[in-house]
């Protein structure tokens, strides 16, 4: 039996109420951690002329998941597109559960159309606010609120689209910025014993793939299947565990060989 040394730790998972985020929350709870399940605390309607390429479970779903996890887990709402939200979220979690030991920056914004010919200032700003700026500020806040030499590590959730993915310019480039943040903050924080890594998923079935899309996605993955949320969650837990204690500044591709 491997001891991950995560029991009793406080874990904040942004975008934790559904999909990959919910799998990450369950995986940490299985290790005995107390999980703060973040959810989007606002109307999820898209502005005119755009369409969100994701679902945004609300308070009821997040609170239900926190109750399922037990162990003092809690649901915390915030709109990470707002400038003051990262500070407010980190302070709320610290006030209710204690200092954050593991920060998982999983919340993401993705919209269509997002190709180079469809870009607008607004669409780029929406992508970058959630996918790059909020994780940077949350990392800074977790460090600020750290108590002495308490354990702290960060795992950012990127995507294969950060390398190249036609039609996902705003999403992909904002995630590439997140990978750059992973490396720069890892260097800044290494001397303080804080590790920062990232996981880059390939195609993962969270309910958004219909039969045709699923078949197309499966065909381009060398290992012959798309990912499941647990595939990503297990990698995140590893990077947060004692077993990864000398790993920092890395982007771990979890994609079945896709986009190598």
C-alpha positions in Angstrom: 0.0 0.0 0.0 1.4 3.4 -1.1 0.9 6.2 1.5 0.2 9.3 -0.5 0.3 11.4 2.7 -2.8 13.3 1.7 -5.0 12.3 4.6 -6.2 15.3 6.5 -5.0 17.7 3.8 -7.1 20.6 2.5 -7.6 20.4 -1.2 -9.3 23.1 -3.3 -10.5 21.9 -6.7 -11.8 24.7 -9.0 -14.5 23.7 -11.3 -15.0 20.7 -9.0 -18.7 20.1 -9.3 -18.8 18.1 -12.5 -16.8 16.1 -15.1 -13.1 15.8 -14.6 -13.3 18.2 -11.6 -15.7 15.9 -9.8 -13.5 12.9 -10.4 -10.5 14.8 -9.0 -12.6 15.6 -5.9 -13.6 12.0 -5.4 -10.0 10.8 -5.9 -8.6 13.1 -3.2 -11.5 12.3 -0.8 -10.6 8.6 -1.2 -7.1 9.5 0.1 -8.7 11.0 3.2 -8.4 14.6 2.2 -10.9 17.4 3.0 -12.1 18.8 -0.4 -13.3 22.3 -1.2 -15.5 21.9 -4.3 -15.6 25.1 -6.2 -18.5 25.9 -8.5 -19.4 28.8 -10.8 -21.5 31.2 -8.7 -23.4 33.1 -11.4 -25.8 32.7 -14.4 -24.0 30.5 -16.9 -25.7 32.0 -20.0 -23.4 32.8 -22.9 -23.4 36.3 -24.4 -25.1 36.8 -27.7 -23.3 35.2 -30.6 -21.3 32.8 -28.6 -21.8 29.3 -27.2 -20.2 27.8 -24.1 -18.5 24.5 -24.9 -18.9 23.2 -21.4 -21.5 22.7 -18.6 -21.4 24.7 -15.4 -23.0 22.8 -12.5 -24.3 25.1 -9.8 -24.5 25.2 -6.0 -26.9 22.3 -5.6 -24.6 19.9 -7.5 -21.5 21.1 -5.7 -23.2 20.9 -2.2 -24.4 17.4 -3.1 -20.9 16.3 -4.1 -19.4 17.8 -0.9 -21.9 15.9 1.2 -21.1 12.7 -0.7 -17.4 13.1 -0.1 -17.8 13.7 3.7 -14.8 14.3 5.9 -15.6 18.0 6.3 -15.7 18.6 2.6 -17.4 21.8 1.5 -18.8 23.7 -1.5 -17.6 27.2 -2.3 -18.9 29.4 -5.1 -17.0 32.0 -7.1 -17.0 33.5 -10.5 -13.3 33.2 -11.5 -13.7 35.7 -14.4 -14.0 38.5 -11.8 -10.8 40.2 -10.7 -11.4 39.8 -6.9 -12.7 36.3 -7.0 -9.4 34.4 -6.5 -8.6 36.2 -3.3 -12.2 35.9 -2.0 -12.2 32.1 -2.9 -8.9 31.4 -1.2 -9.8 33.3 1.9 -13.2 31.6 2.1 -11.7 28.1 1.9 -9.0 29.0 4.4 -11.5 30.5 6.8 -13.8 27.5 6.7 -11.3 24.6 6.3 -7.8 25.9 7.1 -4.8 26.7 4.8 -4.9 25.1 1.4 -2.4 22.2 1.0 -3.3 21.3 -2.6 -4.6 23.7 -5.2 -6.0 22.1 -8.3 -6.7 24.8 -11.0 -9.2 22.8 -13.0 -11.9 25.4 -13.8 -11.8 26.3 -17.5 -13.6 28.5 -20.0 -14.1 27.3 -23.6 -16.4 28.7 -26.2 -17.2 28.4 -29.8 -16.5 29.7 -32.4 -12.9 30.0 -31.4 -10.9 29.8 -34.6 -8.6 32.6 -35.7 -11.2 34.1 -38.0 -13.8 34.3 -35.2 -11.7 35.9 -32.5 -12.9 39.0 -30.6 -11.4 40.9 -27.8 -14.2 39.7 -25.6 -13.7 36.0 -26.3 -10.0 36.2 -25.8 -10.5 38.1 -22.5 -13.0 35.5 -21.2 -10.6 32.6 -22.0 -7.6 34.3 -20.4 -9.4 35.5 -17.3 -10.5 32.0 -16.3 -7.8 29.8 -17.8 -4.6 31.8 -17.0 -5.2 34.8 -14.8 -7.3 33.2 -12.2 -4.9 30.2 -11.7 -2.0 32.6 -11.3 -3.8 34.7 -8.7 -5.1 31.6 -6.9 -1.6 30.2 -6.7 -0.4 33.6 -5.3 -3.2 33.6 -2.7 -2.5 30.0 -1.6 1.1 31.0 -1.0 0.1 34.1 0.8 -2.3 32.3 3.1 0.1 29.4 3.8 0.9 28.8 7.4 4.7 28.5 8.0 6.1 25.5 6.2 2.7 23.7 5.8 2.6 21.4 2.8 1.5 23.2 -0.4 1.5 22.1 -4.0 -0.3 23.2 -7.1 -1.6 21.1 -10.0 -2.8 23.0 -13.1 -5.1 21.3 -15.6 -4.0 22.1 -19.2 -5.0 20.4 -22.5 -3.6 18.9 -25.6 -5.0 22.1 -27.3 -2.1 24.0 -25.7 0.2 22.4 -28.3 -2.0 22.7 -31.4 -5.7 22.2 -32.0 -7.4 23.8 -35.0 -10.4 26.0 -34.1 -9.4 26.5 -30.5 -7.3 29.6 -30.6 -8.4 31.4 -27.4 -8.8 28.2 -25.4 -5.5 26.7 -26.6 -3.3 29.8 -26.2 -4.7 30.5 -22.7 -3.9 27.0 -21.7 -0.4 27.4 -23.2 -0.1 30.4 -20.9 -1.1 28.2 -18.0 1.7 25.8 -18.9 4.1 28.7 -18.9 2.8 29.7 -15.5 3.4 26.2 -14.3 7.1 26.5 -15.1 7.7 30.0 -14.0 5.9 29.6 -10.6 7.6 26.3 -10.0 11.0 28.1 -10.3 9.8 31.0 -8.1 8.5 28.7 -5.4 10.9 25.8 -5.3 13.1 27.3 -2.6 10.0 27.6 -0.4 9.2 23.9 -0.8 6.1 24.5 -3.0 5.8 22.3 -6.1 3.8 23.3 -9.2 3.0 20.9 -12.0 0.3 20.4 -14.7 -1.6 17.6 -16.3 -2.6 17.9 -20.0 -5.5 15.7 -20.8 -6.3 14.4 -24.3 -9.9 13.8 -25.4 -11.9 12.8 -22.3 -15.5 11.7 -22.4 -17.5 13.7 -19.8 -20.7 13.4 -21.7 -20.1 15.9 -24.5 -19.1 13.4 -27.1 -22.0 11.9 -29.2 -21.4 8.7 -31.1 -19.9 10.3 -34.2 -17.5 12.6 -32.2 -16.6 9.7 -29.9 -15.7 7.5 -32.9 -13.6 10.3 -34.5 -11.8 10.9 -31.2 -11.1 7.3 -30.6 -9.6 6.9 -34.0 -6.9 9.5 -33.3 -5.8 8.1 -29.9 -3.0 5.6 -30.3 -4.1 3.6 -27.3 -7.5 3.0 -28.9 -9.8 4.8 -26.5 -10.7 8.2 -25.2 -10.0 9.1 -21.7 -12.2 8.8 -18.7 -12.3 11.4 -15.9 -10.6 9.0 -13.5 -7.6 8.7 -15.8 -7.0 12.4 -15.2 -7.8 12.3 -11.5 -5.3 9.6 -10.8 -2.5 11.6 -12.4 -3.5 14.7 -10.4 -3.4 12.8 -7.1 0.0 11.3 -8.0 1.5 14.8 -8.7 0.1 16.0 -5.3 1.3 12.9 -3.4 4.5 12.2 -1.5 5.6 10.0 -4.3 6.0 13.1 -6.5 7.9 15.0 -3.9 10.9 15.8 -6.2 8.8 16.7 -9.3 8.1 20.3 -10.1 7.6 22.4 -13.2 6.4 19.5 -15.3 3.5 19.1 -17.7 2.3 15.5 -17.6 0.4 14.5 -20.8 -2.3 12.1 -20.0 -3.7 11.3 -23.4 -3.2 7.8 -24.5 -0.5 8.9 -26.9 -2.7 11.6 -28.5 -0.9 14.7 -29.8 2.7 13.4 -29.1 
